[in-house]
Amino acid sequence: MRTIPAVKIALLLALGIWAGDRWGPLPRAETLAAVAGLLTVAAVFRRSSWSSLPLSLAVTALGALLISPPGLPPEAAWADRPAVLRGRVVSTDYPAPGRQVSRLRPDWISPGGRACLPFPADLRLITDPDSRLAPGAVVSLTCEIHPYPARRNPGGRDWRREFARRGIAGWVKPDSVTVLQPGSTGLPERARKSLAALLAGGLPPREASLAVGMVLGDRGLLPENLADDFRASGLYHLLVVSGANIGVLLGLLTLLVSPFTHNLRLRRLALHGGIWGYVFLTGFAPPTVRAAVMASLLLAGYELRRVPRPWNLWGAAALVILLFDPGQLFQPGFQLSFAAMAGVLLAGDWRAARRLSLPDIPRVSRRWRRFLDREVIYAFAAGSLAVVFTAPILTSHFGGFAPLAALLNLPAIPLAGFIFTLSWMLILLHALLGLSLAPLAAGLELSLRALETLARWGADLPGNADAGTGSAIMALALAAALIGFLLDRRSRRIIWVGGLAVVWLFLPLENAPRRLEVEFLDVGQGDATLLRFPGGANLLVDAGSAEAARFELVPSLRRRGLTRLSAVAVSHFDRDHAGGLPEILARLQVDRLVVPSREPDDALGRSVLETARQRGIPLLVLNLGDTLAGFPGARLAALWPPDPGGGDNDASLVLKVDYGNTNLLLTGDVGGTVEERLLAAGSWLEAEALKVAHHGSRHASTRAFLEAVNPQWALIGCGAANRYGHPHPRVLADLEAVGARVGRTDRDGALRLCSDGDSLWREEWR
């Protein structure tokens, strides 16, 4: 640990945090005693060659101890039961459309109003935006506390574990809120609002929202389509207050402070204050904390006449963040910031080695060589390495990345730095001197529009994050190519051969299944069914609600590399079936949209069809007797509706899927009247698996219909404790009577059935 000790200690601490999160909490007293003993051994035998071993074990054990979750009262005592709760609002996380989300620290909870119990974890408090609960407010609530669910779908997020890492046990949406003591808006929030008003004063609303997001980290007013362009082009990091902002701010502060004092110590103190003031202003985001720690240690090194190595600065920043908040290790912001910085540092090491190996040619202008080396070659290498290093993280969390970003970052990063500089110049001139320079505002507006245009171009070009090119295989190929370029010829051959071998080994993981896989996805009170066929074709039938699609369905598909759908079918245009379609059409590539009617009766249906037309997605109307081609080895036929109708439940698309000797029947929300007419299909109705109509409502699934289908499996999509009482006891009893095994998304989460063409079985995916 002698050359880069901070990096090694940070990696050991991260290893311990990961292990503690994966295998559960350790006994606190025993672990502390073990850590103290190991540190004592390392100190006593510090001159021995093996002294680093007990130190490494101590740091790893300390990391496992840091992530230990708080002890909670038994979940049965507080989960999903009426309760009275008193607590203090710690922070306002973010305003969202139609609600305000805050963090609540309970003092006590009284389930059923019988006894006051301690509650050591925090809760997320969801209230109306008009409530305007400020941090520090003491409130009394009548509510039900809902624990976060574990992973609900293949590739989905484990909400319970993610929030437990942050010390949050569940969420409440109270029936009533009584403010016992009002809070007050904190200094950072007031300062942000004042600075945002100064910055937005001379700009159009769209450009003002972009500038405020880039400079102050407040993206609440950013138009959704603009944020989508930055995400798809791989430039979303420019909308996050990051380490690059700290670098630009350090240069600006140096220019401002230098004319007023020649005392280097005072200058450095002023720089420390300015950097950490900005971190305080923007809410201590991990990227800015990382950059601020690195900058402060660098300034302290100059003060002590010992300049630390860049890698040690990187490791020290990770240590500081993980010691104070170990749960950050699992957050995308932390991972992306440190991975990107590692790529930049590696590019710097390569540049230094390259400059030493280049011959000195006097005839070539040194200024030109310096510009070419720093602004072109190094910038491209740093941007490319940052893309490669962050690609696995982006693929893991968001299902893909944008290879195109390696090129787009070349003009985008300098342009973002220029925007940041102009923004602060506008703020300072207006705040200190009361000046509002129109040319400066015009230059800022022009720069913001140029960055918007660049993001829009990147979102439309091949190689964006939505094009399906940013897969794990692409990340491996990019890494092999780039590292092979940076290394010498002999090492390059090793990397190329090793990279090709890894790609060959991992390629089967990207291939489609060799069987039919049917996934009844958990989207709450709604329906969404994914069918994956041998050969790569896939079909999504229904998409749940808009919220379910945004937070559960799309992320779970993208994390598994399913960024392209052969077809999307909608049974009818109720919001619990079609509400998520706009999100699906916007976030994924869809080859065909299958609907039961070209002229739906409701606004949602018309909006979906208009979105498909704008995106150039072919539309196919499927009615009784029509078949859906494009799925080799399978036959898909519509059994209902008889003609294009309206958008009501009884006009739902009923789809029969035949794969070998196994069959699946998807029934939408049809009722008992339609089921009686479907009985005329006779043996066509028989199916091994049935998607139960209308979420198990008492108005559907008649006994005669269930006997005609005679399913082995009956799948019901419904939300936990839904207000409709789905599924109805009569339906469950009839399914049991016909011998069907019942799967329910409210109880079981997503359900996966597999077929080899001869038999059908359920497969556990967790």
LUMSETOR-589742 format. One record per residue (C-alpha): residue in one letter; x, z, y. Coordinates in steps of 0.1 Angstrom, whole numbers, padded with zeros to 4 digits. Example, Ala and Ser with C-alpha at 12.3 -4.5 7.8 and 13.67 -1.06 7.14 Angstrom:
% LUMSETOR-589742
 resn    px    pz    py
    A  0123  0078 -0045
    S  0137  0071 -0011
***
This chain:
% LUMSETOR-589742
 resn    px    pz    py
    M  0000  0000  0000
    R  0030 -0003  0023
    T  0025 -0037  0039
    I -0013 -0038  0045
    P -0025 -0003  0037
    A -0058 -0006  0057
    V -0069 -0036  0038
    K -0062 -0020  0004
    I -0079  0012  0013
    A -0110 -0006  0027
    L -0113 -0027 -0005
    L -0110  0005 -0026
    L -0136  0022 -0005
    A -0159 -0008 -0008
    L -0154 -0008 -0046
    G -0165  0028 -0048
    I -0195  0022 -0026
    W -0205 -0007 -0048
    A -0200  0013 -0080
    G -0220  0043 -0066
    D -0249  0020 -0056
    R -0249  0003 -0090
    W -0246  0033 -0113
    G -0263  0060 -0093
    P -0253  0091 -0073
    L -0224  0113 -0084
    P -0226  0152 -0084
    R -0214  0160 -0049
    A -0195  0193 -0055
    E -0176  0180 -0086
    T -0168  0147 -0069
    L -0155  0164 -0038
    A -0133  0187 -0059
    A -0119  0156 -0078
    V -0112  0138 -0046
    A -0093  0169 -0032
    G -0073  0172 -0064
    L -0063  0136 -0064
    L -0053  0136 -0028
    T -0032  0167 -0035
    V -0014  0150 -0064
    A -0008  0119 -0042
    A  0007  0141 -0014
    V  0029  0161 -0037
    F  0043  0131 -0056
    R  0042  0107 -0026
    R  0078  0095 -0033
    S  0070  0085 -0068
    S  0062  0050 -0078
    W  0029  0059 -0093
    S  0016  0080 -0063
    S -0007  0052 -0052
    L -0028  0056 -0083
    P -0043  0090 -0076
    L -0048  0079 -0039
    S -0067  0048 -0051
    L -0089  0068 -0074
    A -0096  0093 -0046
    V -0107  0066 -0021
    T -0129  0049 -0047
    A -0146  0082 -0057
    L -0151  0089 -0020
    G -0169  0056 -0016
    A -0192  0063 -0045
    L -0200  0097 -0029
    L -0208  0081  0005
    I -0235  0059 -0009
    S -0254  0087 -0027
    P -0291  0084 -0016
    P -0308  0115 -0002
    G -0329  0136 -0025
    L -0366  0128 -0022
    P -0397  0148 -0033
    P -0412  0133 -0065
    E -0428  0099 -0056
    A -0461  0110 -0072
    A -0464  0137 -0046
    W -0465  0113 -0016
    A -0468  0076 -0027
    D -0500  0057 -0018
    R -0520  0089 -0011
    P -0537  0100  0021
    A -0514  0123  0040
    V -0508  0139  0074
    L -0473  0134  0087
    R -0453  0146  0117
    G -0420  0131  0128
    R -0399  0117  0156
    V -0394  0080  0164
    V -0356  0074  0160
    S -0355  0038  0172
    T -0376  0007  0178
    D -0362 -0019  0154
    Y -0379 -0050  0167
    P -0411 -0062  0182
    A -0429 -0087  0159
    P -0460 -0108  0165
    G -0490 -0085  0162
    R -0470 -0053  0155
    Q -0442 -0030  0165
    V -0417 -0018  0139
    S -0400  0015  0144
    R -0379  0039  0124
    L -0395  0074  0119
    R -0378  0105  0109
    P -0404  0129  0094
    D -0403  0166  0099
    W -0429  0173  0072
    I -0456  0156  0052
    S -0488  0171  0039
    P -0502  0149  0010
    G -0539  0155  0008
    G -0537  0181  0036
    R -0528  0209  0011
    A -0491  0218  0016
    C -0463  0208  0040
    L -0433  0193  0021
    P -0399  0183  0035
    F -0392  0146  0035
    P -0354  0140  0040
    A -0356  0102  0041
    D -0368  0080  0070
    L -0398  0057  0070
    R -0406  0024  0087
    L -0436  0029  0111
    I -0457 -0002  0117
    T -0481  0001  0147
    D -0499 -0022  0171
    P -0477 -0037  0199
    D -0499 -0019  0225
    S -0488  0015  0211
    R -0453  0012  0228
    L -0438  0041  0210
    A -0404  0048  0226
    P -0375  0064  0208
    G -0377  0102  0209
    A -0415  0103  0207
    V -0429  0130  0185
    V -0460  0118  0167
    S -0486  0130  0142
    L -0500  0105  0118
    T -0528  0102  0093
    C -0517  0076  0069
    E -0507  0065  0034
    I -0470  0062  0027
    H -0461  0031  0006
    P -0428  0030 -0013
    Y -0410 -0003 -0012
    P -0413 -0023 -0044
    A -0384 -0032 -0067
    R -0377 -0069 -0072
    R -0410 -0087 -0077
    N -0399 -0123 -0084
    P -0369 -0140 -0100
    G -0343 -0144 -0073
    G -0364 -0122 -0050
    R -0351 -0093 -0030
    D -0350 -0057 -0043
    W -0367 -0042 -0013
    R -0365 -0006 -0027
    R -0328 -0006 -0032
    E -0321 -0024  0001
    F -0340  0001  0022
    A -0327  0031  0001
    R -0292  0021  0012
    R -0303  0025  0048
    G -0320  0059  0040
    I -0355  0045  0043
    A -0380  0054  0015
    G -0411  0035  0024
    W -0434  0023  0052
    V -0465  0035  0069
    K -0492  0017  0088
    P -0512  0047  0102
    D -0549  0050  0106
    S -0544  0072  0137
    V -0514  0081  0158
    T -0513  0112  0181
    V -0484  0113  0205
    L -0474  0150  0207
    Q -0444  0143  0229
    P -0437  0110  0247
    G -0403  0093  0243
    S -0383  0074  0268
    T -0367  0040  0267
    G -0330  0044  0261
    L -0303  0033  0285
    P -0292  0003  0264
    E -0327 -0011  0262
    R -0333 -0007  0300
    A -0299 -0023  0307
    R -0306 -0052  0284
    K -0340 -0059  0301
    S -0324 -0058  0335
    L -0295 -0081  0325
    A -0320 -0105  0307
    A -0340 -0107  0338
    L -0309 -0115  0359
    L -0298 -0141  0334
    A -0332 -0158  0329
    G -0339 -0160  0366
    G -0325 -0194  0372
    L -0332 -0210  0338
    P -0361 -0227  0321
    P -0379 -0205  0295
    R -0364 -0222  0265
    E -0328 -0221  0277
    A -0333 -0186  0290
    S -0343 -0173  0256
    L -0313 -0190  0240
    A -0289 -0175  0266
    V -0304 -0140  0262
    G -0301 -0143  0224
    M -0265 -0154  0226
    V -0253 -0129  0252
    L -0274 -0098  0246
    G -0285 -0102  0210
    D -0322 -0102  0219
    R -0338 -0131  0199
    G -0374 -0120  0202
    L -0384 -0148  0226
    L -0364 -0175  0209
    P -0387 -0204  0198
    E -0390 -0206  0161
    N -0382 -0243  0159
    L -0350 -0238  0179
    A -0339 -0209  0155
    D -0347 -0232  0126
    D -0324 -0259  0140
    F -0295 -0235  0144
    R -0301 -0221  0109
    A -0303 -0255  0092
    S -0272 -0268  0110
    G -0251 -0238  0101
    L -0247 -0227  0137
    Y -0270 -0196  0135
    H -0240 -0174  0139
    L -0239 -0184  0175
    L -0272 -0167  0181
    V -0258 -0134  0168
    V -0238 -0112  0191
    S -0205 -0115  0172
    G -0167 -0110  0174
    A -0163 -0142  0193
    N -0182 -0126  0222
    I -0158 -0097  0222
    G -0128 -0121  0224
    V -0143 -0140  0253
    L -0153 -0107  0270
    L -0118 -0094  0266
    G -0104 -0124  0284
    L -0130 -0121  0312
    L -0123 -0084  0317
    T -0086 -0091  0318
    L -0091 -0116  0347
    L -0114 -0091  0365
    V -0092 -0060  0361
    S -0058 -0075  0367
    P -0061 -0081  0406
    F -0071 -0044  0411
    T -0043 -0026  0393
    H -0008 -0033  0381
    N -0008 -0002  0359
    L -0009 -0015  0323
    R -0023  0018  0310
    L -0052  0017  0335
    R -0059 -0019  0326
    R -0061 -0011  0289
    L -0084  0018  0295
    A -0107 -0005  0315
    L -0106 -0030  0287
    H -0115 -0003  0262
    G -0144  0008  0283
    G -0157 -0027  0289
    I -0155 -0036  0252
    W -0173 -0005  0239
    G -0198 -0006  0267
    Y -0208 -0041  0255
    V -0210 -0028  0219
    F -0232  0000  0231
    L -0254 -0024  0251
    T -0260 -0047  0222
    G -0268 -0020  0196
    F -0236 -0016  0176
    A -0241 -0047  0155
    P -0214 -0048  0127
    P -0198 -0081  0140
    T -0192 -0066  0174
    V -0181 -0032  0161
    R -0156 -0050  0138
    A -0142 -0070  0168
    A -0142 -0040  0191
    V -0123 -0019  0166
    M -0097 -0046  0161
    A -0094 -0051  0198
    S -0090 -0014  0205
    L -0064 -0009  0178
    L -0045 -0039  0192
    L -0045 -0024  0227
    A -0035  0010  0213
    G -0006 -0007  0195
    Y  0007 -0022  0227
    E  0004  0013  0242
    L  0025  0027  0213
    R  0048 -0003  0213
    R  0039 -0011  0178
    V  0017 -0042  0174
    P -0003 -0038  0141
    R -0007 -0067  0117
    P -0039 -0087  0120
    W -0049 -0080  0084
    N -0045 -0042  0090
    L -0068 -0045  0120
    W -0093 -0062  0098
    G -0091 -0035  0072
    A -0093 -0007  0097
    A -0125 -0022  0112
    A -0140 -0023  0078
    L -0130  0013  0071
    V -0146  0026  0104
    I -0179  0009  0097
    L -0181  0018  0060
    L -0172  0055  0067
    F -0201  0058  0092
    D -0226  0036  0074
    P -0217  0027  0038
    G -0249  0008  0033
    Q -0236 -0019  0057
    L -0215 -0032  0027
    F -0247 -0048  0013
    Q -0259 -0063  0046
    P -0255 -0100  0053
    G -0242 -0094  0088
    F -0214 -0072  0077
    Q -0204 -0095  0048
    L -0205 -0127  0069
    S -0185 -0112  0098
    F -0157 -0099  0076
    A -0156 -0130  0053
    A -0155 -0154  0083
    M -0127 -0133  0099
    A -0107 -0133  0067
    G -0109 -0171  0068
    V -0097 -0172  0104
    L -0068 -0148  0096
    L -0058 -0169  0066
    A -0058 -0200  0088
    G -0036 -0181  0112
    D -0011 -0173  0085
    W -0010 -0209  0073
    R -0005 -0220  0109
    A  0024 -0197  0114
    A  0041 -0208  0081
    R  0035 -0245  0091
    R  0050 -0241  0125
    L  0082 -0227  0110
    S  0084 -0256  0085
    L  0079 -0284  0110
    P  0110 -0301  0124
    D  0116 -0300  0161
    I  0113 -0335  0176
    P  0124 -0335  0212
    R  0108 -0369  0219
    V  0073 -0356  0212
    S  0058 -0336  0241
    R  0057 -0299  0233
    R  0026 -0295  0253
    W  0008 -0322  0233
    R  0020 -0308  0200
    R  0008 -0273  0210
    F -0026 -0287  0219
    L -0029 -0307  0187
    D -0017 -0278  0166
    R -0039 -0251  0182
    E -0071 -0269  0193
    V -0075 -0295  0166
    I -0056 -0287  0133
    Y -0058 -0249  0135
    A -0094 -0250  0148
    F -0105 -0272  0119
    A -0087 -0251  0093
    A -0101 -0219  0107
    G -0137 -0233  0109
    S -0134 -0248  0074
    L -0120 -0216  0059
    A -0147 -0196  0076
    V -0174 -0219  0061
    V -0158 -0217  0026
    F -0154 -0179  0027
    T -0190 -0173  0039
    A -0205 -0200  0015
    P -0210 -0176 -0015
    I -0226 -0150  0008
    L -0250 -0175  0024
    T -0258 -0189 -0011
    S -0265 -0154 -0025
    H -0287 -0142  0004
    F -0303 -0174  0017
    G -0300 -0199 -0012
    G -0275 -0223  0004
    F -0252 -0231  0033
    A -0244 -0260  0056
    P -0211 -0278  0047
    L -0216 -0298  0079
    A -0209 -0266  0099
    A -0171 -0271  0093
    L -0173 -0301  0117
    L -0201 -0289  0140
    N -0182 -0257  0148
    L -0153 -0276  0164
    P -0174 -0284  0195
    A -0200 -0257  0191
    I -0177 -0226  0192
    P -0158 -0236  0225
    L -0192 -0246  0240
    A -0206 -0212  0230
    G -0176 -0195  0246
    F -0182 -0215  0278
    I -0219 -0205  0278
    F -0209 -0168  0274
    T -0185 -0170  0303
    L -0209 -0187  0326
    S -0236 -0162  0317
    W -0215 -0132  0326
    M -0204 -0149  0358
    L -0240 -0154  0368
    I -0248 -0118  0359
    L -0219 -0103  0378
    L -0222 -0124  0409
    H -0259 -0116  0411
    A -0255 -0079  0403
    L -0225 -0071  0424
    L -0227 -0095  0453
    G -0264 -0105  0452
    L -0254 -0142  0449
    S -0273 -0167  0429
    L -0253 -0200  0427
    A -0274 -0230  0418
    P -0244 -0251  0406
    L -0234 -0223  0382
    A -0270 -0220  0368
    A -0272 -0258  0365
    G -0239 -0259  0346
    L -0252 -0231  0323
    E -0285 -0249  0317
    L -0267 -0282  0309
    S -0244 -0264  0284
    L -0273 -0247  0267
    R -0291 -0280  0263
    A -0260 -0296  0249
    L -0258 -0268  0223
    E -0295 -0272  0215
    T -0289 -0310  0210
    L -0259 -0303  0187
    A -0280 -0279  0166
    R -0308 -0304  0164
    W -0285 -0332  0153
    G -0269 -0310  0127
    A -0304 -0300  0114
    D -0312 -0337  0109
    L -0280 -0349  0093
    P -0271 -0348  0056
    G -0251 -0317  0047
    N -0274 -0292  0065
    A -0285 -0260  0050
    D -0319 -0274  0040
    A -0306 -0305  0023
    G -0298 -0288 -0010
    T -0261 -0298 -0007
    G -0249 -0262  0000
    S -0250 -0249 -0036
    A -0225 -0227 -0055
    I -0209 -0259 -0069
    M -0204 -0273 -0035
    A -0188 -0240 -0023
    L -0164 -0241 -0053
    A -0155 -0278 -0046
    L -0149 -0271 -0009
    A -0127 -0241 -0017
    A -0106 -0260 -0042
    A -0101 -0289 -0018
    L -0092 -0268  0012
    I -0069 -0244 -0006
    G -0052 -0273 -0023
    F -0047 -0289  0011
    L -0031 -0257  0025
    L -0007 -0251 -0004
    D  0024 -0270 -0015
    R  0023 -0299 -0040
    R  0029 -0279 -0072
    S  0004 -0252 -0063
    R -0021 -0279 -0052
    R -0021 -0294 -0087
    I -0028 -0260 -0102
    I -0057 -0254 -0078
    W -0072 -0288 -0084
    V -0071 -0285 -0122
    G -0084 -0249 -0120
    G -0111 -0259 -0095
    L -0123 -0287 -0117
    A -0124 -0264 -0147
    V -0145 -0239 -0129
    V -0169 -0266 -0117
    W -0172 -0279 -0152
    L -0179 -0244 -0166
    F -0204 -0235 -0139
    L -0222 -0269 -0139
    P -0246 -0260 -0167
    L -0259 -0231 -0145
    E -0271 -0257 -0120
    N -0289 -0278 -0146
    A -0326 -0276 -0152
    P -0339 -0256 -0182
    R -0342 -0273 -0216
    R -0378 -0260 -0220
    L -0409 -0256 -0199
    E -0408 -0225 -0178
    V -0440 -0213 -0161
    E -0436 -0185 -0135
    F -0467 -0168 -0121
    L -0451 -0155 -0090
    D -0460 -0122 -0073
    V -0472 -0130 -0038
    G -0496 -0101 -0034
    Q -0533 -0109 -0031
    G -0529 -0146 -0037
    D -0517 -0173 -0061
    A -0484 -0192 -0066
    T -0473 -0208 -0099
    L -0440 -0225 -0104
    L -0436 -0249 -0133
    R -0400 -0261 -0142
    F -0398 -0290 -0167
    P -0369 -0302 -0188
    G -0350 -0329 -0169
    G -0351 -0312 -0135
    A -0387 -0319 -0123
    N -0407 -0289 -0109
    L -0441 -0283 -0096
    L -0454 -0255 -0073
    V -0491 -0249 -0075
    D -0503 -0229 -0044
    A -0481 -0209 -0021
    G -0498 -0175 -0014
    S -0502 -0163  0022
    A -0479 -0172  0051
    E -0463 -0138  0051
    A -0457 -0139  0013
    A -0442 -0173  0015
    R -0418 -0164  0044
    F -0406 -0131  0030
    E -0409 -0135 -0008
    L -0416 -0170 -0021
    V -0392 -0191 -0001
    P -0362 -0167 -0003
    S -0367 -0163 -0041
    L -0367 -0201 -0046
    R -0338 -0208 -0023
    R -0316 -0181 -0039
    R -0320 -0198 -0072
    G -0310 -0232 -0058
    L -0346 -0246 -0058
    T -0344 -0262 -0024
    R -0362 -0294 -0036
    L -0397 -0295 -0052
    S -0408 -0326 -0071
    A -0444 -0318 -0060
    V -0465 -0291 -0044
    A -0501 -0289 -0053
    V -0527 -0268 -0036
    S -0559 -0258 -0054
    H -0579 -0253 -0021
    F -0571 -0243  0014
    D -0579 -0206  0014
    R -0552 -0186  0031
    D -0542 -0167  0000
    H -0535 -0200 -0017
    A -0524 -0224  0011
    G -0514 -0201  0039
    G -0477 -0204  0028
    L -0477 -0242  0026
    P -0464 -0247  0062
    E -0435 -0224  0054
    I -0428 -0243  0021
    L -0430 -0277  0039
    A -0407 -0265  0067
    R -0380 -0247  0045
    L -0378 -0269  0014
    Q -0377 -0305  0005
    V -0410 -0316 -0009
    D -0414 -0350 -0026
    R -0452 -0351 -0029
    L -0481 -0330 -0017
    V -0511 -0329 -0041
    V -0545 -0319 -0027
    P -0581 -0321 -0039
    S -0593 -0336 -0007
    R -0579 -0357  0021
    E -0604 -0343  0047
    P -0605 -0305  0043
    D -0632 -0286  0062
    D -0610 -0259  0077
    A -0582 -0258  0103
    L -0555 -0246  0079
    G -0561 -0276  0056
    R -0559 -0300  0085
    S -0528 -0284  0098
    V -0511 -0286  0064
    L -0519 -0323  0061
    E -0507 -0330  0097
    T -0474 -0312  0089
    A -0470 -0333  0058
    R -0476 -0365  0078
    Q -0451 -0355  0104
    R -0425 -0348  0078
    G -0432 -0381  0059
    I -0443 -0363  0027
    P -0465 -0386  0006
    L -0500 -0373  0000
    L -0518 -0376 -0033
    V -0555 -0367 -0038
    L -0562 -0355 -0074
    N -0598 -0354 -0087
    L -0615 -0353 -0121
    G -0598 -0376 -0146
    D -0567 -0383 -0125
    T -0533 -0376 -0139
    L -0501 -0365 -0121
    A -0471 -0385 -0132
    G -0434 -0378 -0128
    F -0430 -0350 -0154
    P -0414 -0365 -0185
    G -0425 -0348 -0218
    A -0457 -0333 -0201
    R -0491 -0345 -0192
    L -0509 -0331 -0162
    A -0546 -0340 -0157
    A -0572 -0328 -0132
    L -0605 -0314 -0148
    W -0621 -0306 -0114
    P -0634 -0314 -0087
    P -0654 -0345 -0096
    D -0649 -0360 -0062
    P -0630 -0351 -0029
    G -0651 -0322 -0015
    G -0647 -0296  0011
    G -0624 -0265  0010
    D -0646 -0239 -0007
    N -0637 -0221 -0039
    D -0659 -0243 -0061
    A -0640 -0274 -0049
    S -0607 -0260 -0062
    L -0584 -0282 -0082
    V -0584 -0273 -0119
    L -0552 -0286 -0135
    K -0545 -0289 -0173
    V -0508 -0290 -0183
    D -0500 -0302 -0218
    Y -0465 -0298 -0231
    G -0461 -0307 -0268
    N -0485 -0285 -0287
    T -0488 -0259 -0259
    N -0513 -0260 -0230
    L -0518 -0243 -0196
    L -0549 -0242 -0176
    L -0548 -0235 -0138
    T -0582 -0228 -0124
    G -0578 -0220 -0087
    D -0608 -0200 -0074
    V -0636 -0217 -0092
    G -0667 -0196 -0100
    G -0690 -0192 -0129
    T -0712 -0222 -0119
    V -0682 -0246 -0121
    E -0671 -0230 -0153
    E -0704 -0238 -0169
    R -0700 -0275 -0160
    L -0664 -0274 -0173
    L -0677 -0264 -0207
    A -0687 -0300 -0212
    A -0650 -0308 -0216
    G -0651 -0292 -0250
    S -0617 -0289 -0267
    W -0600 -0301 -0235
    L -0605 -0266 -0222
    E -0584 -0250 -0250
    A -0552 -0235 -0237
    E -0526 -0210 -0248
    A -0522 -0198 -0212
    L -0549 -0193 -0186
    K -0545 -0186 -0149
    V -0576 -0165 -0145
    A -0599 -0179 -0118
    H -0604 -0162 -0085
    H -0579 -0133 -0091
    G -0602 -0118 -0118
    S -0633 -0117 -0096
    R -0666 -0107 -0113
    H -0680 -0141 -0100
    A -0658 -0161 -0124
    S -0644 -0159 -0159
    T -0677 -0160 -0178
    R -0676 -0150 -0214
    A -0686 -0184 -0226
    F -0658 -0200 -0206
    L -0631 -0176 -0219
    E -0642 -0182 -0255
    A -0640 -0220 -0249
    V -0604 -0217 -0235
    N -0594 -0191 -0261
    P -0561 -0182 -0244
    Q -0533 -0162 -0259
    W -0522 -0152 -0224
    A -0543 -0146 -0193
    L -0525 -0143 -0160
    I -0540 -0127 -0129
    G -0526 -0129 -0094
    C -0537 -0100 -0073
    G -0523 -0075 -0048
    A -0519 -0038 -0056
    A -0549 -0017 -0045
    N -0565 -0048 -0030
    R -0598 -0042 -0012
    Y -0617 -0067 -0033
    G -0614 -0046 -0065
    H -0596 -0075 -0084
    P -0595 -0077 -0113
    H -0630 -0066 -0122
    P -0634 -0044 -0153
    R -0659 -0068 -0168
    V -0634 -0096 -0167
    L -0607 -0074 -0183
    A -0631 -0064 -0210
    D -0640 -0100 -0218
    L -0604 -0110 -0219
    E -0597 -0082 -0243
    A -0626 -0093 -0264
    V -0613 -0129 -0268
    G -0579 -0115 -0278
    A -0559 -0125 -0247
    R -0529 -0106 -0236
    V -0533 -0099 -0199
    G -0505 -0101 -0173
    R -0511 -0089 -0138
    T -0488 -0094 -0108
    D -0500 -0062 -0091
    R -0488 -0042 -0122
    D -0461 -0064 -0137
    G -0447 -0084 -0109
    A -0439 -0120 -0116
    L -0446 -0132 -0151
    R -0426 -0159 -0169
    L -0439 -0179 -0199
    C -0417 -0203 -0218
    S -0425 -0231 -0242
    D -0404 -0253 -0265
    G -0434 -0276 -0272
    D -0444 -0257 -0303
    S -0449 -0221 -0293
    L -0454 -0201 -0261
    W -0438 -0168 -0254
    R -0433 -0144 -0225
    E -0397 -0139 -0213
    E -0385 -0109 -0192
    W -0366 -0121 -0162
    R -0354 -0088 -0147
***
